[in-house]
Amino acid sequence: MIECWRWFGPDDPTQLSDLPQVGATGVVTALHQFPPGTEWPSRAIAERKEMIEAAGLTWEVVESLPVSEAIKTQGTEAAAHLTAYKASMKALAQAGVRTICYNFMPILDWTRTQTHAPQPHGGTAMLFDLADFAAFDLFILKRSGATEDYPPLAQDAARDAFAQMDDADRACLTRTVIAGLPGANDGWSLDDVRARLSTYDGVDAAALRRHLIDFLSQVVPMAQELGLRLCCHPDDPPFSLLGLPRVMSSTDDYETVLRAVDIQANGATLCTGSLGVAQGFDAPDFVGRLGPRIHFAHLRNTKRLPSPDPDRPGFFEAAHLEGDTDMVATIAALMDEEARRRIEGRTDHAIPMRPDHGQEILMDRTRDSLPGYPMIGRMRGLAELRGIMAAMAKG
């Protein structure tokens, strides 16, 4: 596998010059300065690529070329945004960047209720607690219809959690939830969140899946012609929140969408942490069923926690070898898939991967980093994953 590192651009606290010491050879990045629905200029793509290559690295994956909310809802600006998306794809292909990760999560991106939950070893990790999230939804956001989305036990737990929070706790919870909303770093208000939720009135899971397949039907043939690989990231977490539908939460969801647009360029991002939150998710089975279409892997681990709703467990970001996903078996399956591709003569036999997320440990505690992306925690994860790969390569 190609060992990669998520880098958020020139403002990322981690410098490109650090990555050779980490051991990564590939970079996963995006042009975050351009909002969804706008075209990425060729010059900006070239500048980013030149910056990466000057550090002796390669730009392996775009994560992400975001799909706008207008495309997801098929709103009035969808056609213009689709045109911009295709133009960005063409510009990336001309620059030689071949793998594009995206997601189709409505409104919400990743969602957590704590970004620095204390861990027994003295470090911290990101965490999701359904009672706290429901407290935000029911008593802070006060979303219309929210009570219908929680069983009585979850409502009681949310009420208790809210009662135990002071004003500072409630403000911190609000900031943490809103931080997972794309574009929210500009300072969304609760009214902004409510307004965006209203754009999904009448869009259920069946409609959202149709919109995803419609989008792919438009962009995948072009991707195939350009030699690009598109790979959808799963829902994080893999269940409905704020009454919004989720359509990429399981192996079956991926199988449905990949069959609907059955072209090699239409692929999957295997994120073992996001999918692994669901009880019963089997990562080696995902590889066995969909291996030829896996274009990118996020190798991270999550550990489920008790929840007042068994269908929506709590979880925290575990160390890479310590969560609910059998990482050794997953890597073995991915390496078997790579071997099969080499026999077939595929030029994309090596799967780019990155040690997605990480716990804050050691010097991470005192240095700046984006939530979920500490230097030392991810470096520990990459080293552990590299060790598994090296052992398996020697048989």
C-alpha positions in Angstrom: 0.0 0.0 0.0 1.0 3.6 -0.6 1.6 5.2 2.8 -0.1 8.6 2.8 -0.7 11.5 5.2 -3.6 13.9 5.4 -2.3 17.5 5.0 -4.6 20.5 5.1 -2.4 22.9 3.1 0.0 25.6 4.0 -1.9 26.5 7.2 -1.7 23.0 8.6 0.5 22.9 11.8 2.2 19.8 10.3 4.8 20.9 7.7 5.4 18.9 4.5 9.1 18.8 5.5 8.1 16.7 8.5 6.6 13.9 6.5 9.8 12.2 5.3 10.6 11.7 9.0 7.1 10.2 9.6 7.7 7.8 6.7 4.8 8.8 4.5 5.5 9.2 0.8 2.1 10.4 -0.4 0.0 13.4 0.5 -3.8 13.5 0.8 -5.0 17.1 0.5 -7.5 19.5 -1.1 -7.9 23.1 -2.0 -10.0 24.0 1.0 -10.0 27.7 0.0 -12.5 27.0 -2.7 -16.1 26.4 -1.5 -18.2 23.6 -2.7 -19.8 24.3 -6.1 -16.9 26.3 -7.4 -14.3 25.3 -10.0 -10.7 24.6 -8.9 -8.4 26.7 -11.1 -5.7 24.8 -12.9 -3.1 27.2 -11.5 -4.1 26.6 -7.9 -3.9 22.8 -8.5 -0.4 23.2 -10.1 0.8 25.3 -7.2 -0.3 22.8 -4.6 1.3 19.9 -6.6 4.5 21.8 -7.0 4.6 22.5 -3.3 4.2 18.8 -2.5 6.7 17.6 -5.0 9.3 20.1 -3.8 9.2 18.3 -0.5 10.0 15.0 -2.2 6.4 13.7 -1.9 3.6 12.9 -4.3 0.0 14.1 -4.3 -1.8 10.7 -4.2 -5.4 11.6 -3.3 -7.6 14.6 -3.4 -9.7 14.6 -0.2 -11.9 16.0 -0.9 -13.4 17.5 -4.0 -16.6 18.3 -2.1 -20.1 17.7 -3.5 -22.3 20.7 -2.9 -25.5 20.6 -1.0 -27.3 21.8 -4.1 -26.2 18.6 -5.9 -27.2 16.5 -3.0 -30.7 18.0 -2.8 -30.9 18.7 -6.6 -31.5 22.3 -5.8 -31.6 25.2 -8.2 -27.8 25.6 -8.5 -27.2 21.9 -9.0 -26.5 22.1 -12.8 -24.0 24.9 -12.4 -22.3 23.1 -9.5 -22.1 19.9 -11.5 -20.4 21.8 -14.4 -17.9 23.2 -11.9 -17.2 19.8 -10.5 -16.5 18.3 -13.9 -14.2 21.2 -14.7 -12.3 20.5 -11.5 -12.0 16.8 -12.3 -10.6 17.7 -15.7 -8.0 20.1 -14.2 -6.9 17.5 -11.7 -6.5 14.8 -14.4 -4.4 17.2 -16.5 -2.2 17.7 -13.4 -1.8 14.0 -13.0 -3.7 13.6 -9.7 -5.8 10.5 -10.2 -7.8 9.6 -7.1 -10.6 11.8 -5.8 -12.3 11.1 -2.5 -15.7 12.7 -1.8 -18.7 12.1 0.5 -22.4 12.4 0.1 -23.3 13.1 3.8 -26.1 15.7 4.0 -25.2 18.9 5.9 -23.2 17.0 8.5 -19.6 15.8 7.9 -17.9 14.0 10.7 -19.8 14.4 14.0 -18.4 14.2 17.5 -19.5 15.5 20.9 -16.0 15.8 22.4 -12.8 16.5 20.6 -10.5 15.9 23.6 -12.0 13.1 25.7 -9.5 12.0 28.4 -8.1 8.5 27.9 -6.7 6.2 30.6 -3.1 6.6 29.3 -3.2 10.3 29.8 -3.9 11.4 26.2 -7.2 12.4 24.6 -9.4 11.2 21.8 -12.4 12.4 19.9 -15.7 10.9 21.1 -19.4 10.7 20.2 -22.0 10.3 22.9 -25.6 10.0 21.8 -27.1 11.4 25.0 -25.0 14.5 24.6 -25.8 14.8 20.9 -29.5 14.4 21.6 -29.2 17.1 24.3 -27.9 19.4 21.7 -30.6 18.5 19.2 -33.5 18.6 21.6 -32.6 21.4 24.0 -30.1 23.6 22.3 -30.9 23.5 18.6 -34.6 22.6 19.5 -35.1 21.1 16.1 -38.7 20.7 15.0 -39.6 17.0 15.1 -36.5 16.0 17.0 -38.4 14.1 19.7 -39.7 11.6 17.0 -36.0 10.6 16.3 -35.2 9.4 19.8 -36.7 6.5 21.8 -37.9 7.4 25.4 -34.7 6.1 27.0 -32.6 8.3 24.8 -34.7 11.4 25.5 -34.4 10.7 29.3 -30.6 10.3 28.9 -30.4 13.6 26.9 -32.5 15.4 29.5 -30.2 14.2 32.3 -27.1 15.1 30.3 -28.4 18.6 29.6 -29.3 19.2 33.2 -25.7 18.4 34.2 -24.2 20.9 31.8 -23.4 24.5 32.7 -23.5 27.3 30.1 -19.8 26.7 29.2 -20.5 23.0 28.7 -23.4 23.8 26.4 -21.4 26.3 24.4 -18.6 23.8 24.0 -21.0 21.1 22.9 -22.5 23.4 20.3 -19.1 24.4 18.9 -18.0 20.8 18.7 -21.1 19.7 16.8 -21.1 22.6 14.5 -17.4 22.1 13.8 -18.4 19.0 11.8 -20.5 21.0 9.5 -18.7 21.9 6.2 -18.1 25.6 6.0 -19.1 26.1 9.7 -15.7 27.4 10.6 -16.9 30.8 9.5 -19.2 30.8 12.5 -22.6 29.3 11.8 -25.4 30.2 14.2 -28.1 27.8 15.3 -30.4 29.6 12.9 -27.9 28.8 10.1 -28.1 25.1 11.0 -31.9 25.2 11.0 -32.0 26.9 7.6 -29.7 24.3 6.1 -31.7 21.4 7.6 -34.8 22.8 6.0 -33.3 22.3 2.5 -33.7 18.5 3.1 -37.5 18.7 3.7 -38.9 15.9 1.6 -35.5 14.3 0.9 -35.6 10.9 2.5 -33.0 8.1 2.1 -34.5 6.8 -1.1 -34.4 10.2 -2.7 -30.9 10.9 -1.5 -29.7 7.6 -2.9 -31.3 8.5 -6.3 -29.5 11.9 -6.2 -26.2 10.2 -5.5 -26.7 7.7 -8.4 -27.8 10.6 -10.6 -24.6 12.5 -9.7 -22.4 9.5 -10.4 -24.1 8.8 -13.7 -23.0 12.3 -14.7 -19.4 12.3 -13.5 -18.2 8.7 -13.5 -18.1 8.2 -17.3 -16.0 11.3 -17.6 -13.8 10.1 -14.8 -13.3 6.8 -16.6 -12.3 8.7 -19.8 -9.9 10.9 -17.9 -8.3 8.0 -16.0 -9.6 9.2 -12.7 -10.8 7.1 -9.7 -13.7 8.5 -7.6 -14.2 7.0 -4.2 -17.0 7.7 -1.8 -16.2 8.1 1.9 -18.8 6.5 4.2 -21.1 8.3 6.6 -19.5 9.3 9.8 -21.1 8.0 12.0 -23.0 5.5 10.0 -26.5 6.4 11.1 -29.0 9.2 10.9 -28.5 12.4 12.9 -30.7 15.6 13.0 -33.3 13.7 11.0 -31.1 13.6 8.0 -30.9 10.5 5.7 -27.7 8.5 5.4 -27.1 6.3 2.3 -23.4 5.1 2.5 -23.3 3.5 5.9 -22.8 -0.2 5.2 -21.3 -2.7 2.8 -24.7 -3.3 1.3 -25.1 0.5 0.6 -21.8 0.5 -1.3 -22.7 -2.6 -3.2 -26.0 -1.0 -4.3 -24.4 2.2 -5.5 -21.4 0.6 -7.2 -23.7 -1.7 -9.1 -26.0 1.1 -10.1 -23.1 2.8 -11.9 -21.0 -0.2 -12.7 -17.9 1.4 -14.1 -14.4 0.9 -12.6 -13.9 4.6 -11.9 -16.9 4.5 -9.5 -15.3 3.2 -6.3 -15.1 3.2 -2.5 -13.1 4.7 0.2 -12.8 2.0 2.9 -12.9 3.9 6.2 -12.7 1.2 8.8 -13.4 3.7 11.6 -16.6 5.2 10.2 -18.1 1.9 9.0 -16.7 0.1 12.1 -19.0 2.0 14.4 -21.9 -0.2 13.2 -22.4 -3.4 15.1 -21.5 -6.3 12.9 -19.4 -4.5 10.3 -16.9 -6.9 8.8 -14.0 -5.0 7.1 -12.4 -8.1 5.5 -15.9 -9.0 4.1 -16.1 -5.4 2.6 -12.8 -6.1 0.9 -13.9 -9.5 -0.3 -17.0 -8.2 -1.8 -15.9 -4.8 -3.2 -12.1 -5.1 -3.4 -11.6 -4.3 -7.1 -13.4 -1.0 -6.5 -11.5 0.1 -3.4 -9.5 3.1 -4.5 -8.5 4.5 -1.1 -8.3 3.3 2.5 -8.6 5.1 5.8 -7.2 2.7 8.3 -8.4 4.0 11.7 -10.2 2.3 14.6 -13.2 3.1 16.7 -14.5 1.5 19.9 -18.2 1.4 20.5 -19.6 2.6 23.8 -23.0 2.0 25.5 -25.9 4.1 24.2 -29.5 4.7 25.1 -30.3 3.7 21.5 -28.7 0.4 20.5 -29.0 1.3 16.8 -26.8 4.4 17.4 -23.9 3.5 19.6 -21.5 5.9 21.2 -17.8 5.5 20.2 -14.4 7.0 20.6 -11.3 7.1 18.3 -9.3 4.2 19.6 -5.6 3.5 18.9 -5.2 2.0 15.5 -4.9 -1.6 16.7 -7.2 -1.4 19.7 -10.8 -0.8 18.4 -13.6 -3.0 17.2 -12.1 -3.5 13.7 -9.7 -6.4 13.3 -7.0 -4.3 11.6 -4.6 -7.3 11.0 -7.3 -9.2 9.1 -8.3 -6.0 7.2 -4.7 -5.3 6.1 -4.3 -9.0 5.1 -7.4 -8.7 2.9 -6.2 -5.5 1.3 -2.8 -6.9 0.6 -4.4 -10.0 -1.0 -6.5 -7.6 -3.2 -3.3 -5.8 -4.2 -1.7 -9.1 -5.1 -4.7 -10.0 -7.2 -4.5 -6.7 -9.1 -0.8 -7.2 -9.8 -1.6 -10.6 -11.4 -4.3 -8.8 -13.5 -1.7 -6.2 -14.6 -3.6 -3.3 -13.1 -1.6 -0.1 -12.9 -3.5 0.9 -9.8 -2.5 -2.3 -7.9 -1.1 -0.3 -5.0 -3.9 1.1 -2.8 -3.2 4.5 -1.2 -3.9 4.5 2.6 -3.6 6.8 5.4 -3.7 6.4 9.2 -6.9 8.4 9.6 -7.4 10.2 12.8 -5.4 9.5 15.9 -5.3 10.1 19.7 -3.5 13.1 21.1 -0.5 11.8 23.0 2.8 13.1 24.2 3.8 16.4 22.5 0.4 16.5 20.7 -1.1 17.7 24.0 0.8 21.0 23.8 1.0 21.7 20.1 -1.6 23.0 17.7 -3.5 20.4 15.6 -6.8 20.1 13.9 -9.3 17.8 15.8 -8.5 14.2 15.0 -5.3 15.0 13.2 -2.5 15.1 15.8 1.1 14.5 14.6 2.3 11.9 17.2 -0.9 9.9 17.5 -1.1 9.5 13.7 2.6 8.7 13.5 2.1 6.0 16.1 -0.8 4.6 14.0 1.2 4.7 10.8 4.1 2.9 12.4 1.8 0.2 13.8 0.1 -0.3 10.4 3.5 -0.4 8.6 4.7 -3.1 11.0 1.7 -5.3 10.1 2.3 -4.8 6.4 6.0 -5.5 6.7 5.4 -8.7 8.7 2.8 -9.9 6.1 5.0 -9.1 3.2 7.6 -11.4 4.6 5.0 -14.2 5.0 
